[in-house]
Amino acid sequence: MFILLATNNKHKKYELQQIMGGISLKTPDEIGLDFDCDETGTTFQANSLLKAETLYKLTGKPVIADDSGLCVESLGGAPGIFSARYGSSAGEPELESGERNRLLLENMKGFRGAAERKAVFVCCMTAILDDYRIYSVQETMEGYIADEPFGAGGFGYDPVFYLPEKKMTVAELPDTEKNRISHRGRAAARLGSLLEGEFNE
């Protein structure tokens, strides 16, 4: 038995599969489904629930959806729920990760010191098992925006998100450590504990 992920992002599936252990996960394209969902919510939780509900209604199968992003205090919480679409206007193709990181660093020029470069990663993860069983978990990881990208691991904003306690960016962390402390890792671990025993391989 498996649970569907409301994404075709292979990076996310890889991370979640590592964290959630024996739970078998599949993406929509792996079952021959062309899935897309307009993220019209105004919060991470609203978008997470929207994606989960959309895929659940399409398939009738148990699903997990997440909505995550980077919130920078000095930018008024941006890019926030628009993290994947940062720098793109409606209807335009999304920028590549490296382009988004360069744009973010350009917008952070003039902000100096830890207080002005404070940021938080947020992840809300929602599971719908049936019409009446819905779980939602939201977690965070705090850090700062680095002056330049470092590290070859991870994806998204990981190369520019600096963790002072580790003295490195998220992109420099080993996968096991990232999965243990990241916003997505913590949310997936909590959700996985709720689902344990229902979807084990």
N, CA, C and O atoms as a DFTB+ gen file, in Angstrom:
804 C
 N C O
     1  1       0.850      -1.189       0.000
     2  2       0.000       0.000       0.000
     3  2       0.886       1.239       0.000
     4  3       1.937       1.256       0.641
     5  1       0.460       2.278      -0.720
     6  2       1.284       3.482      -0.816
     7  2       0.430       4.723      -0.558
     8  3      -0.799       4.665      -0.535
     9  1       1.114       5.832      -0.369
    10  2       0.456       7.117      -0.220
    11  2       0.998       8.041      -1.298
    12  3       2.201       8.064      -1.558
    13  1       0.113       8.800      -1.922
    14  2       0.498       9.683      -3.014
    15  2       1.027      11.009      -2.489
    16  3       0.521      11.542      -1.501
    17  1       2.053      11.539      -3.160
    18  2       2.562      12.865      -2.867
    19  2       1.979      13.852      -3.878
    20  3       1.968      13.580      -5.079
    21  1       1.504      14.973      -3.403
    22  2       0.919      15.979      -4.289
    23  2       2.015      16.848      -4.900
    24  3       1.980      18.074      -4.799
    25  1       2.980      16.197      -5.531
    26  2       4.078      16.875      -6.220
    27  2       4.735      15.893      -7.173
    28  3       4.662      14.680      -6.977
    29  1       5.375      16.420      -8.201
    30  2       6.219      15.596      -9.060
    31  2       7.686      15.959      -8.869
    32  3       8.535      15.579      -9.675
    33  1       7.982      16.700      -7.795
    34  2       9.345      17.126      -7.481
    35  2      10.122      15.934      -6.912
    36  3       9.848      15.477      -5.802
    37  1      11.090      15.439      -7.681
    38  2      11.843      14.251      -7.265
    39  2      12.708      14.515      -6.047
    40  3      12.938      13.611      -5.244
    41  1      13.200      15.766      -5.897
    42  2      13.997      16.108      -4.715
    43  2      13.160      15.931      -3.443
    44  3      13.621      15.362      -2.453
    45  1      11.922      16.431      -3.494
    46  2      11.049      16.318      -2.320
    47  2      10.737      14.855      -2.014
    48  3      10.765      14.435      -0.857
    49  1      10.438      14.082      -3.062
    50  2      10.133      12.671      -2.828
    51  2      11.325      11.956      -2.199
    52  3      11.163      11.175      -1.262
    53  1      12.516      12.224      -2.714
    54  2      13.726      11.586      -2.192
    55  2      13.908      11.914      -0.707
    56  3      14.174      11.029       0.106
    57  1      13.762      13.195      -0.366
    58  2      13.910      13.598       1.036
    59  2      12.865      12.915       1.915
    60  3      13.192      12.346       2.956
    61  1      11.612      12.977       1.488
    62  2      10.534      12.427       2.305
    63  2      10.649      10.917       2.446
    64  3      10.354      10.371       3.509
    65  1      11.075      10.240       1.390
    66  2      11.222       8.788       1.464
    67  2      12.275       8.410       2.489
    68  3      12.112       7.427       3.213
    69  1      13.368       9.190       2.560
    70  2      14.401       8.932       3.557
    71  2      13.876       9.139       4.968
    72  3      14.163       8.353       5.870
    73  1      13.105      10.202       5.151
    74  2      12.640      10.569       6.487
    75  2      11.528       9.644       6.971
    76  3      11.494       9.265       8.141
    77  1      10.619       9.283       6.066
    78  2       9.425       8.545       6.467
    79  2       9.606       7.034       6.395
    80  3       8.655       6.270       6.564
    81  1      10.841       6.619       6.142
    82  2      11.194       5.211       6.291
    83  2      10.371       4.259       5.468
    84  3      10.380       4.315       4.238
    85  1       9.645       3.368       6.159
    86  2       8.966       2.276       5.482
    87  2       7.691       2.653       4.765
    88  3       7.086       1.802       4.113
    89  1       7.256       3.912       4.861
    90  2       6.045       4.316       4.166
    91  2       6.354       4.431       2.673
    92  3       7.271       5.154       2.284
    93  1       5.611       3.738       1.856
    94  2       5.829       3.757       0.417
    95  2       5.168       4.995      -0.191
    96  3       3.963       5.203      -0.046
    97  1       5.973       5.811      -0.873
    98  2       5.488       7.059      -1.452
    99  2       5.552       6.986      -2.979
   100  3       6.491       6.428      -3.546
   101  1       4.539       7.558      -3.635
   102  2       4.540       7.640      -5.093
   103  2       4.092       9.036      -5.514
   104  3       3.255       9.657      -4.860
   105  1       4.667       9.522      -6.625
   106  2       4.256      10.796      -7.187
   107  2       3.167      10.555      -8.226
   108  3       3.055       9.444      -8.743
   109  1       2.366      11.563      -8.546
   110  2       1.293      11.380      -9.534
   111  2       1.786      10.840     -10.869
   112  3       1.135       9.982     -11.465
   113  1       2.937      11.333     -11.350
   114  2       3.404      10.852     -12.655
   115  2       3.778       9.375     -12.631
   116  3       3.791       8.720     -13.673
   117  1       4.083       8.846     -11.444
   118  2       4.422       7.427     -11.335
   119  2       3.195       6.528     -11.459
   120  3       3.330       5.322     -11.663
   121  1       2.004       7.102     -11.338
   122  2       0.787       6.322     -11.559
   123  2       0.072       6.797     -12.823
   124  3      -1.101       6.494     -13.040
   125  1       0.807       7.553     -13.661
   126  2       0.265       7.984     -14.941
   127  2      -0.692       9.153     -14.874
   128  3      -1.521       9.336     -15.766
   129  1      -0.579       9.961     -13.799
   130  2      -1.492      11.088     -13.614
   131  2      -0.753      12.406     -13.840
   132  3       0.312      12.637     -13.269
   133  1      -1.325      13.257     -14.672
   134  2      -0.783      14.602     -14.901
   135  2      -1.413      15.529     -13.873
   136  3      -2.556      15.956     -14.037
   137  1      -0.667      15.843     -12.808
   138  2      -1.242      16.609     -11.693
   139  2      -0.621      17.991     -11.599
   140  3       0.599      18.148     -11.659
   141  1      -1.482      18.989     -11.451
   142  2      -1.042      20.356     -11.190
   143  2      -2.140      21.023     -10.386
   144  3      -3.317      20.694     -10.526
   145  1      -1.745      21.963      -9.544
   146  2      -2.728      22.634      -8.690
   147  2      -2.335      24.098      -8.548
   148  3      -1.199      24.405      -8.188
   149  1      -3.258      24.992      -8.827
   150  2      -3.012      26.417      -8.625
   151  2      -2.996      26.710      -7.129
   152  3      -3.963      26.443      -6.415
   153  1      -1.874      27.265      -6.674
   154  2      -1.725      27.555      -5.243
   155  2      -2.306      28.936      -4.956
   156  3      -1.600      29.944      -4.985
   157  1      -3.603      28.959      -4.681
   158  2      -4.314      30.227      -4.498
   159  2      -4.484      30.605      -3.032
   160  3      -5.080      31.639      -2.730
   161  1      -3.976      29.790      -2.121
   162  2      -4.080      30.094      -0.704
   163  2      -3.186      31.256      -0.309
   164  3      -2.284      31.641      -1.054
   165  1      -3.443      31.812       0.868
   166  2      -2.657      32.947       1.351
   167  2      -1.692      32.552       2.474
   168  3      -0.970      33.397       3.001
   169  1      -1.684      31.272       2.834
   170  2      -0.766      30.777       3.854
   171  2      -0.201      29.437       3.400
   172  3      -0.738      28.807       2.489
   173  1       0.893      29.001       4.041
   174  2       1.455      27.689       3.741
   175  2       0.429      26.599       4.035
   176  3       0.293      25.649       3.264
   177  1      -0.285      26.733       5.138
   178  2      -1.265      25.715       5.509
   179  2      -2.398      25.636       4.489
   180  3      -2.832      24.544       4.122
   181  1      -2.875      26.789       4.036
   182  2      -3.970      26.802       3.065
   183  2      -3.548      26.138       1.757
   184  3      -4.320      25.376       1.175
   185  1      -2.347      26.417       1.295
   186  2      -1.873      25.811       0.045
   187  2      -1.616      24.319       0.195
   188  3      -1.887      23.538      -0.717
   189  1      -1.091      23.929       1.356
   190  2      -0.856      22.511       1.611
   191  2      -2.171      21.735       1.577
   192  3      -2.260      20.676       0.956
   193  1      -3.183      22.266       2.244
   194  2      -4.495      21.613       2.272
   195  2      -5.131      21.603       0.885
   196  3      -5.741      20.610       0.486
   197  1      -4.991      22.702       0.152
   198  2      -5.558      22.792      -1.186
   199  2      -4.975      21.732      -2.113
   200  3      -5.712      21.070      -2.845
   201  1      -3.651      21.569      -2.083
   202  2      -3.007      20.565      -2.934
   203  2      -3.435      19.157      -2.532
   204  3      -3.703      18.315      -3.390
   205  1      -3.497      18.903      -1.224
   206  2      -3.908      17.580      -0.750
   207  2      -5.346      17.274      -1.163
   208  3      -5.638      16.177      -1.638
   209  1      -6.238      18.239      -0.985
   210  2      -7.646      18.025      -1.333
   211  2      -7.820      17.802      -2.841
   212  3      -8.613      16.962      -3.265
   213  1      -7.072      18.563      -3.637
   214  2      -7.194      18.444      -5.093
   215  2      -6.792      17.050      -5.561
   216  3      -7.500      16.431      -6.355
   217  1      -5.653      16.555      -5.069
   218  2      -5.198      15.227      -5.481
   219  2      -6.090      14.131      -4.911
   220  3      -6.352      13.136      -5.587
   221  1      -6.556      14.299      -3.686
   222  2      -7.441      13.296      -3.078
   223  2      -8.746      13.171      -3.860
   224  3      -9.240      12.064      -4.075
   225  1      -9.308      14.314      -4.288
   226  2     -10.560      14.284      -5.043
   227  2     -10.364      13.654      -6.420
   228  3     -11.278      13.030      -6.960
   229  1      -9.167      13.822      -6.986
   230  2      -8.869      13.231      -8.296
   231  2      -8.727      11.714      -8.233
   232  3      -9.123      11.007      -9.159
   233  1      -8.161      11.223      -7.139
   234  2      -7.784       9.814      -7.087
   235  2      -8.554       8.980      -6.070
   236  3      -8.710       7.772      -6.246
   237  1      -9.034       9.621      -5.011
   238  2      -9.676       8.879      -3.933
   239  2      -8.690       8.107      -3.075
   240  3      -9.083       7.312      -2.222
   241  1      -7.398       8.349      -3.309
   242  2      -6.356       7.638      -2.566
   243  2      -5.777       8.539      -1.474
   244  3      -5.833       9.763      -1.599
   245  1      -5.222       7.955      -0.400
   246  2      -4.561       8.751       0.632
   247  2      -3.423       9.578       0.034
   248  3      -2.676       9.097      -0.818
   249  1      -3.301      10.817       0.485
   250  2      -2.302      11.725      -0.088
   251  2      -1.565      12.500       0.999
   252  3      -2.058      12.681       2.113
   253  1      -0.372      12.947       0.636
   254  2       0.390      13.906       1.436
   255  2       0.744      15.074       0.526
   256  3       1.168      14.879      -0.613
   257  1       0.566      16.287       1.037
   258  2       0.980      17.483       0.306
   259  2       1.774      18.370       1.246
   260  3       1.537      18.389       2.454
   261  1       2.716      19.102       0.678
   262  2       3.408      20.075       1.514
   263  2       3.473      21.405       0.783
   264  3       3.480      21.451      -0.447
   265  1       3.520      22.465       1.537
   266  2       3.820      23.776       0.988
   267  2       4.903      24.365       1.872
   268  3       4.760      24.421       3.094
   269  1       5.966      24.795       1.259
   270  2       7.100      25.279       2.035
   271  2       7.728      26.463       1.339
   272  3       7.527      26.683       0.144
   273  1       8.492      27.221       2.104
   274  2       9.137      28.380       1.521
   275  2      10.024      29.091       2.514
   276  3      10.160      28.686       3.668
   277  1      10.618      30.154       2.035
   278  2      11.574      30.951       2.786
   279  2      10.953      32.304       3.120
   280  3      10.417      32.983       2.243
   281  1      11.027      32.685       4.377
   282  2      10.509      33.982       4.815
   283  2      11.656      34.806       5.395
   284  3      12.304      34.388       6.355
   285  1      11.905      35.978       4.810
   286  2      12.993      36.857       5.235
   287  2      12.391      38.091       5.902
   288  3      11.624      38.824       5.278
   289  1      12.736      38.321       7.163
   290  2      12.120      39.405       7.923
   291  2      12.330      40.765       7.273
   292  3      11.396      41.562       7.190
   293  1      13.550      41.038       6.810
   294  2      13.848      42.359       6.247
   295  2      13.137      42.607       4.925
   296  3      13.055      43.748       4.470
   297  1      12.627      41.556       4.310
   298  2      11.873      41.690       3.061
   299  2      10.374      41.567       3.310
   300  3       9.605      41.278       2.394
   301  1       9.973      41.785       4.544
   302  2       8.556      41.730       4.886
   303  2       7.962      40.342       4.805
   304  3       6.763      40.183       4.575
   305  1       8.810      39.324       4.997
   306  2       8.340      37.941       4.943
   307  2       8.469      37.309       3.569
   308  3       8.182      36.122       3.409
   309  1       8.897      38.081       2.567
   310  2       9.092      37.540       1.217
   311  2      10.339      36.638       1.200
   312  3      11.225      36.793       2.040
   313  1      10.406      35.706       0.253
   314  2       9.382      35.412      -0.766
   315  2       8.174      34.640      -0.250
   316  3       7.157      34.588      -0.942
   317  1       8.241      34.040       0.937
   318  2       7.084      33.422       1.561
   319  2       6.427      32.355       0.709
   320  3       7.102      31.480       0.167
   321  1       5.090      32.429       0.591
   322  2       4.365      31.405      -0.164
   323  2       4.676      31.474      -1.659
   324  3       4.301      30.579      -2.417
   325  1       5.361      32.537      -2.079
   326  2       5.735      32.662      -3.492
   327  2       7.188      32.245      -3.725
   328  3       7.776      32.617      -4.740
   329  1       7.769      31.487      -2.811
   330  2       9.190      31.131      -2.891
   331  2       9.557      30.458      -4.211
   332  3      10.590      30.782      -4.796
   333  1       8.728      29.527      -4.694
   334  2       9.038      28.829      -5.940
   335  2       8.828      29.724      -7.151
   336  3       9.377      29.466      -8.222
   337  1       8.028      30.783      -6.980
   338  2       7.715      31.679      -8.103
   339  2       8.389      33.042      -7.937
   340  3       8.047      33.999      -8.631
   341  1       9.334      33.121      -7.024
   342  2      10.012      34.388      -6.729
   343  2      10.663      34.949      -7.991
   344  3      11.431      34.263      -8.667
   345  1      10.343      36.207      -8.295
   346  2      10.927      36.855      -9.461
   347  2      10.191      36.594     -10.754
   348  3      10.608      37.080     -11.806
   349  1       9.097      35.833     -10.708
   350  2       8.326      35.523     -11.916
   351  2       6.944      36.152     -11.822
   352  3       6.292      36.085     -10.780
   353  1       6.507      36.755     -12.901
   354  2       5.155      37.294     -12.964
   355  2       4.183      36.193     -13.344
   356  3       4.588      35.148     -13.854
   357  1       2.912      36.424     -13.099
   358  2       1.889      35.433     -13.422
   359  2       1.948      35.056     -14.893
   360  3       2.000      35.924     -15.765
   361  1       1.939      33.774     -15.159
   362  2       1.965      33.279     -16.523
   363  2       3.349      33.092     -17.097
   364  3       3.504      32.511     -18.171
   365  1       4.370      33.584     -16.387
   366  2       5.751      33.424     -16.854
   367  2       6.349      32.143     -16.288
   368  3       5.927      31.685     -15.225
   369  1       7.333      31.551     -16.983
   370  2       8.027      30.383     -16.424
   371  2       8.743      30.748     -15.133
   372  3       9.218      31.873     -14.973
   373  1       8.820      29.791     -14.213
   374  2       9.534      30.032     -12.961
   375  2      11.037      30.131     -13.224
   376  3      11.569      29.468     -14.114
   377  1      11.705      30.965     -12.439
   378  2      13.155      31.060     -12.533
   379  2      13.788      29.772     -12.022
   380  3      13.198      29.078     -11.195
   381  1      14.969      29.450     -12.502
   382  2      15.734      28.337     -11.955
   383  2      16.193      28.700     -10.543
   384  3      16.237      29.875     -10.179
   385  1      16.537      27.674      -9.748
   386  2      16.938      27.903      -8.358
   387  2      18.080      28.906      -8.240
   388  3      18.040      29.808      -7.403
   389  1      19.099      28.742      -9.082
   390  2      20.238      29.647      -9.036
   391  2      19.852      31.079      -9.321
   392  3      20.397      32.004      -8.717
   393  1      18.906      31.275     -10.243
   394  2      18.436      32.619     -10.568
   395  2      17.670      33.224      -9.396
   396  3      17.822      34.407      -9.095
   397  1      16.855      32.419      -8.743
   398  2      16.119      32.917      -7.571
   399  2      17.080      33.294      -6.448
   400  3      16.892      34.305      -5.772
   401  1      18.102      32.477      -6.256
   402  2      19.087      32.778      -5.211
   403  2      19.830      34.076      -5.511
   404  3      20.061      34.885      -4.612
   405  1      20.202      34.275      -6.771
   406  2      20.884      35.520      -7.134
   407  2      19.980      36.727      -6.925
   408  3      20.432      37.772      -6.456
   409  1      18.703      36.587      -7.273
   410  2      17.751      37.676      -7.058
   411  2      17.602      37.985      -5.576
   412  3      17.580      39.149      -5.176
   413  1      17.500      36.936      -4.764
   414  2      17.380      37.139      -3.321
   415  2      18.593      37.872      -2.765
   416  3      18.442      38.824      -1.999
   417  1      19.791      37.441      -3.140
   418  2      21.005      38.087      -2.647
   419  2      21.091      39.542      -3.111
   420  3      21.568      40.406      -2.375
   421  1      20.635      39.803      -4.314
   422  2      20.610      41.187      -4.822
   423  2      19.658      42.030      -3.972
   424  3      19.971      43.171      -3.632
   425  1      18.512      41.475      -3.635
   426  2      17.524      42.200      -2.826
   427  2      17.954      42.360      -1.371
   428  3      17.421      43.200      -0.646
   429  1      18.927      41.545      -0.950
   430  2      19.426      41.632       0.428
   431  2      20.616      42.578       0.565
   432  3      21.112      42.792       1.672
   433  1      21.075      43.144      -0.545
   434  2      22.186      44.097      -0.462
   435  2      21.767      45.288       0.400
   436  3      20.656      45.800       0.266
   437  1      22.637      45.707       1.258
   438  2      22.307      46.814       2.152
   439  2      21.864      46.353       3.519
   440  3      21.874      47.128       4.476
   441  1      21.471      45.081       3.618
   442  2      21.120      44.522       4.923
   443  2      22.352      43.833       5.487
   444  3      22.880      42.903       4.878
   445  1      22.806      44.281       6.636
   446  2      24.038      43.773       7.228
   447  2      23.780      43.233       8.631
   448  3      22.902      43.713       9.348
   449  1      24.550      42.241       9.000
   450  2      24.455      41.689      10.350
   451  2      23.337      40.674      10.471
   452  3      22.415      40.629       9.657
   453  1      23.444      39.858      11.514
   454  2      22.498      38.762      11.710
   455  2      21.061      39.251      11.837
   456  3      20.149      38.649      11.269
   457  1      20.853      40.327      12.572
   458  2      19.490      40.799      12.817
   459  2      18.784      41.182      11.523
   460  3      17.589      40.929      11.368
   461  1      19.520      41.793      10.588
   462  2      18.907      42.252       9.344
   463  2      18.799      41.143       8.301
   464  3      18.069      41.285       7.320
   465  1      19.519      40.042       8.504
   466  2      19.505      38.955       7.516
   467  2      18.813      37.700       8.061
   468  3      18.962      36.609       7.511
   469  1      18.059      37.872       9.142
   470  2      17.347      36.753       9.761
   471  2      16.278      36.200       8.814
   472  3      15.572      36.951       8.141
   473  1      16.177      34.871       8.780
   474  2      15.204      34.219       7.900
   475  2      14.721      32.919       8.531
   476  3      15.332      32.391       9.459
   477  1      13.626      32.427       8.010
   478  2      13.086      31.160       8.503
   479  2      12.520      30.365       7.334
   480  3      11.816      30.905       6.481
   481  1      12.835      29.081       7.309
   482  2      12.202      28.144       6.390
   483  2      10.936      27.621       7.065
   484  3      10.955      27.309       8.256
   485  1       9.854      27.526       6.328
   486  2       8.580      27.030       6.858
   487  2       8.093      25.883       5.983
   488  3       8.193      25.940       4.758
   489  1       7.569      24.851       6.616
   490  2       6.949      23.748       5.868
   491  2       5.662      23.327       6.555
   492  3       5.662      22.980       7.736
   493  1       4.575      23.359       5.816
   494  2       3.321      22.787       6.298
   495  2       3.032      21.534       5.487
   496  3       3.051      21.565       4.257
   497  1       2.768      20.450       6.167
   498  2       2.525      19.167       5.512
   499  2       1.153      18.637       5.942
   500  3       0.832      18.580       7.129
   501  1       0.365      18.256       4.953
   502  2      -1.002      17.784       5.209
   503  2      -1.192      16.386       4.642
   504  3      -0.765      16.099       3.524
   505  1      -1.827      15.527       5.408
   506  2      -2.184      14.184       4.940
   507  2      -3.698      14.030       4.994
   508  3      -4.335      14.374       5.990
   509  1      -4.257      13.514       3.922
   510  2      -5.677      13.151       3.903
   511  2      -5.752      11.649       3.691
   512  3      -5.343      11.139       2.648
   513  1      -6.274      10.946       4.684
   514  2      -6.392       9.490       4.603
   515  2      -7.755       9.058       4.078
   516  3      -7.866       8.093       3.323
   517  1      -8.784       9.784       4.488
   518  2     -10.124       9.579       3.937
   519  2     -10.910      10.861       4.184
   520  3     -10.348      11.857       4.639
   521  1     -12.178      10.840       3.893
   522  2     -12.983      12.065       3.982
   523  2     -12.973      12.697       5.378
   524  3     -13.192      13.899       5.521
   525  1     -12.722      11.895       6.386
   526  2     -12.867      12.396       7.748
   527  2     -11.586      12.357       8.566
   528  3     -11.591      12.708       9.746
   529  1     -10.487      11.932       7.949
   530  2      -9.208      11.892       8.678
   531  2      -8.188      12.748       7.936
   532  3      -7.671      12.371       6.885
   533  1      -7.921      13.897       8.514
   534  2      -6.993      14.872       7.930
   535  2      -6.018      15.333       9.009
   536  3      -6.422      15.736      10.100
   537  1      -4.724      15.267       8.683
   538  2      -3.684      15.705       9.610
   539  2      -2.891      16.844       8.965
   540  3      -2.624      16.832       7.764
   541  1      -2.524      17.825       9.786
   542  2      -1.709      18.931       9.281
   543  2      -0.645      19.282      10.317
   544  3      -0.940      19.429      11.503
   545  1       0.598      19.415       9.852
   546  2       1.735      19.722      10.720
   547  2       2.543      20.850      10.088
   548  3       2.801      20.825       8.884
   549  1       2.944      21.838      10.884
   550  2       3.789      22.910      10.357
   551  2       5.026      23.059      11.234
   552  3       4.934      23.125      12.460
   553  1       6.188      23.110      10.581
   554  2       7.466      23.234      11.294
   555  2       8.343      24.297      10.632
   556  3       8.075      24.729       9.511
   557  1       9.397      24.712      11.345
   558  2      10.284      25.761      10.852
   559  2      11.748      25.394      11.085
   560  3      12.068      24.487      11.853
   561  1      12.626      26.125      10.399
   562  2      14.055      26.093      10.663
   563  2      14.564      27.526      10.543
   564  3      14.349      28.179       9.521
   565  1      15.234      28.014      11.577
   566  2      15.679      29.399      11.606
   567  2      17.147      29.524      11.220
   568  3      17.954      28.635      11.492
   569  1      17.476      30.640      10.583
   570  2      18.852      30.895      10.192
   571  2      18.999      32.299       9.645
   572  3      18.252      33.203      10.016
   573  1      19.972      32.477       8.753
   574  2      20.256      33.784       8.173
   575  2      20.548      33.624       6.684
   576  3      20.907      32.539       6.225
   577  1      20.390      34.709       5.937
   578  2      20.742      34.703       4.523
   579  2      22.237      34.976       4.400
   580  3      22.735      36.000       4.870
   581  1      22.944      34.047       3.762
   582  2      24.389      34.189       3.584
   583  2      24.688      35.315       2.597
   584  3      23.803      35.760       1.866
   585  1      25.941      35.772       2.583
   586  2      26.347      36.814       1.638
   587  2      26.499      36.275       0.224
   588  3      26.392      37.024      -0.746
   589  1      26.747      34.978       0.108
   590  2      26.885      34.331      -1.194
   591  2      26.580      32.845      -1.028
   592  3      26.606      32.334       0.092
   593  1      26.290      32.142      -2.129
   594  2      25.947      30.720      -2.020
   595  2      27.149      29.863      -1.631
   596  3      28.278      30.120      -2.047
   597  1      26.875      28.834      -0.819
   598  2      27.900      27.859      -0.456
   599  2      27.274      26.473      -0.463
   600  3      26.130      26.301      -0.041
   601  1      28.031      25.476      -0.946
   602  2      27.590      24.093      -0.885
   603  2      26.946      23.615      -2.163
   604  3      26.355      24.392      -2.913
   605  1      27.071      22.321      -2.400
   606  2      26.553      21.719      -3.627
   607  2      25.363      20.803      -3.365
   608  3      24.787      20.261      -4.309
   609  1      24.989      20.623      -2.115
   610  2      23.891      19.723      -1.788
   611  2      22.562      20.447      -1.738
   612  3      22.471      21.643      -2.013
   613  1      21.532      19.692      -1.379
   614  2      20.202      20.277      -1.228
   615  2      19.643      20.805      -2.532
   616  3      20.076      20.406      -3.613
   617  1      18.677      21.706      -2.425
   618  2      18.068      22.331      -3.593
   619  2      17.387      23.617      -3.151
   620  3      17.351      23.933      -1.962
   621  1      16.852      24.348      -4.105
   622  2      16.146      25.583      -3.757
   623  2      17.070      26.617      -3.135
   624  3      18.137      26.921      -3.668
   625  1      16.645      27.147      -2.005
   626  2      17.397      28.205      -1.327
   627  2      18.458      27.677      -0.362
   628  3      19.082      28.457       0.357
   629  1      18.665      26.371      -0.340
   630  2      19.624      25.783       0.608
   631  2      21.015      26.417       0.553
   632  3      21.613      26.608       1.611
   633  1      21.571      26.759      -0.631
   634  2      22.926      27.307      -0.658
   635  2      23.075      28.689      -0.029
   636  3      24.190      29.100       0.290
   637  1      21.963      29.417       0.154
   638  2      22.063      30.768       0.719
   639  2      21.474      30.854       2.122
   640  3      21.380      31.945       2.686
   641  1      21.075      29.717       2.693
   642  2      20.492      29.712       4.039
   643  2      21.542      29.218       5.026
   644  3      21.890      28.037       5.050
   645  1      22.035      30.136       5.831
   646  2      23.153      29.860       6.732
   647  2      22.660      29.513       8.134
   648  3      21.800      30.194       8.692
   649  1      23.222      28.436       8.692
   650  2      22.884      27.985      10.043
   651  2      24.053      28.310      10.975
   652  3      25.081      27.637      10.917
   653  1      23.920      29.318      11.827
   654  2      25.059      29.738      12.668
   655  2      25.554      28.646      13.603
   656  3      26.754      28.554      13.861
   657  1      24.648      27.815      14.118
   658  2      25.067      26.767      15.051
   659  2      25.881      25.686      14.348
   660  3      26.666      24.985      14.987
   661  1      25.699      25.547      13.026
   662  2      26.447      24.563      12.252
   663  2      27.637      25.189      11.525
   664  3      28.537      24.494      11.055
   665  1      27.616      26.534      11.445
   666  2      28.660      27.283      10.714
   667  2      28.742      26.854       9.241
   668  3      29.828      26.754       8.671
   669  1      27.598      26.610       8.652
   670  2      27.529      26.235       7.239
   671  2      26.114      26.473       6.731
   672  3      25.176      26.663       7.506
   673  1      25.987      26.459       5.399
   674  2      24.653      26.570       4.812
   675  2      23.983      25.198       4.795
   676  3      24.634      24.176       5.012
   677  1      22.686      25.187       4.537
   678  2      21.946      23.927       4.462
   679  2      22.500      23.057       3.334
   680  3      22.506      21.830       3.439
   681  1      22.966      23.694       2.255
   682  2      23.509      22.942       1.119
   683  2      24.822      22.241       1.446
   684  3      25.260      21.377       0.687
   685  1      25.459      22.595       2.562
   686  2      26.699      21.948       2.976
   687  2      26.462      20.810       3.963
   688  3      27.392      20.078       4.300
   689  1      25.232      20.657       4.424
   690  2      24.920      19.615       5.398
   691  2      24.844      18.245       4.734
   692  3      24.400      18.141       3.591
   693  1      25.270      17.190       5.431
   694  2      24.988      15.828       4.947
   695  2      23.467      15.602       4.936
   696  3      22.745      16.187       5.743
   697  1      22.994      14.763       4.030
   698  2      21.556      14.526       3.913
   699  2      20.924      14.099       5.236
   700  3      19.836      14.557       5.586
   701  1      21.601      13.235       5.957
   702  2      21.015      12.735       7.208
   703  2      20.813      13.855       8.222
   704  3      19.820      13.873       8.949
   705  1      21.769      14.797       8.267
   706  2      21.659      15.912       9.212
   707  2      20.583      16.894       8.751
   708  3      19.804      17.395       9.561
   709  1      20.546      17.163       7.457
   710  2      19.505      18.051       6.944
   711  2      18.120      17.481       7.237
   712  3      17.230      18.205       7.684
   713  1      17.940      16.202       6.990
   714  2      16.638      15.583       7.220
   715  2      16.237      15.600       8.686
   716  3      15.049      15.570       9.009
   717  1      17.213      15.650       9.563
   718  2      16.928      15.652      11.000
   719  2      16.474      17.017      11.500
   720  3      15.600      17.101      12.362
   721  1      17.069      18.102      10.959
   722  2      16.823      19.428      11.540
   723  2      16.025      20.367      10.644
   724  3      15.590      21.423      11.103
   725  1      15.820      20.010       9.379
   726  2      15.158      20.947       8.478
   727  2      13.667      21.064       8.765
   728  3      13.073      20.215       9.430
   729  1      13.082      22.133       8.249
   730  2      11.644      22.362       8.381
   731  2      10.849      21.202       7.797
   732  3       9.891      20.729       8.409
   733  1      11.249      20.746       6.612
   734  2      10.537      19.632       5.968
   735  2      10.802      18.319       6.699
   736  3       9.904      17.493       6.860
   737  1      12.033      18.140       7.135
   738  2      12.382      16.929       7.862
   739  2      11.605      16.795       9.164
   740  3      11.106      15.719       9.493
   741  1      11.507      17.892       9.898
   742  2      10.787      17.861      11.178
   743  2       9.291      17.649      10.961
   744  3       8.650      16.903      11.701
   745  1       8.735      18.314       9.937
   746  2       7.308      18.138       9.658
   747  2       7.021      16.704       9.203
   748  3       6.033      16.101       9.622
   749  1       7.893      16.163       8.344
   750  2       7.692      14.806       7.844
   751  2       7.827      13.776       8.961
   752  3       7.092      12.790       8.989
   753  1       8.763      14.002       9.880
   754  2       8.939      13.071      10.990
   755  2       7.701      13.046      11.884
   756  3       7.261      11.983      12.321
   757  1       7.152      14.214      12.146
   758  2       5.943      14.283      12.984
   759  2       4.759      13.633      12.285
   760  3       3.993      12.885      12.892
   761  1       4.624      13.933      10.990
   762  2       3.511      13.343      10.243
   763  2       3.700      11.838      10.103
   764  3       2.744      11.070      10.214
   765  1       4.937      11.423       9.859
   766  2       5.216       9.995       9.728
   767  2       4.860       9.212      10.975
   768  3       4.395       8.074      10.895
   769  1       5.084       9.835      12.147
   770  2       4.743       9.147      13.397
   771  2       3.245       8.950      13.534
   772  3       2.795       7.979      14.143
   773  1       2.462       9.879      12.963
   774  2       1.004       9.741      12.985
   775  2       0.518       8.651      12.034
   776  3      -0.490       7.991      12.288
   777  1       1.258       8.471      10.924
   778  2       0.843       7.512       9.903
   779  2       1.496       6.141      10.075
   780  3       1.180       5.200       9.347
   781  1       2.403       6.034      11.036
   782  2       3.167       4.797      11.220
   783  2       2.227       3.597      11.357
   784  3       1.256       3.624      12.113
   785  1       2.542       2.562      10.612
   786  2       1.759       1.326      10.691
   787  2       0.652       1.235       9.662
   788  3       0.118       0.150       9.430
   789  1       0.282       2.377       9.022
   790  2      -0.817       2.350       8.052
   791  2      -0.327       2.167       6.629
   792  3      -1.029       1.594       5.796
   793  1       0.893       2.657       6.341
   794  2       1.361       2.622       4.956
   795  2       2.753       2.026       4.850
   796  3       3.467       2.302       3.885
   797  1       3.155       1.217       5.816
   798  2       4.462       0.594       5.762
   799  2       4.523      -0.406       4.617
   800  3       3.545      -1.085       4.306
   801  1       5.721      -0.480       3.987
   802  2       5.903      -1.413       2.883
   803  2       5.857      -2.843       3.398
   804  3       5.991      -3.785       2.617
